[in-house]
Amino acid sequence: MSNLTYGERMTIQLLRNKKAGLQPSTQQAIAKKFGLSKMYVSSIIAEKQHGEKSDAWRKKFAAYAGMEN
């Protein structure tokens, strides 16, 4: 899966979580957990936001979703 973008990997992980009955299974669940808007979470996952702050959020989202590095 190393050739996939962060957004693609996150989408796959969220789908896996949903099938397994785990949370988070949606971007909305991530937004709620961190107190962010769904639109902001979506733009970070889609890598439309750049910089250290966005990178830090991506790491937090990945850890929360159970994504491997």
N, C-alpha and C positions, 0 to 999 in steps of 0.2 A: 504494500500500500504506500510505499515511499514516493511513488510518482504522482500521487494524488495531492490536490491542494488541501490546505487546512479545512476549508469549507466542505469539501467533498468527504474528507475523513470524519468531520464532525457529523455530517448528515448520516453517514453509514453508522456511526456509533449511536446516534439518537434512535435510528431505526432498530438497531440491535437491542438497545435498552427497552424500546417499546415492545418488541417481540418477547423479551424475557420478563416483562412486567416490572422493569426497574425504572427508577427516576435518575436523572431527567430523561424524558423521552421527547421533549419539544424545546424549541428556543424560548417559548413562553415560560416554561418551568425554570430555565436558566435565568431569565430576566427577573422572575419573581424571587428566586433565591438570593440574587445579588442586589435587588432593589433598583434595577435598571429598566429602561423601556425596551420593549420587544424590538423596536426599530433600531435602537442603538446596538443591542446584542446582535441583530441580524447583520448590521454593517460591519461590526467587528469580525464576526465569523466569516463574512464574505471578503474580508481583508480590504474593505474600502476605507477603513480607518488605519492610519499608520502612526508609528511612534512608539516610545517606550511604554506609555500608558496602555495603548491597545495591545501591545505584545504581552504585557502583564495580565490583562484581562483574558487574552487567548489561553495563556497558561492556566489561569484559574478555571476557565470554562472546561478545558481539556481534563484537568484533574477531577473536577466535579462530575463530568460525564463518564469518566473511567477510561479515557483514551490513553494509549501507551505512547511514549515519546517517539 
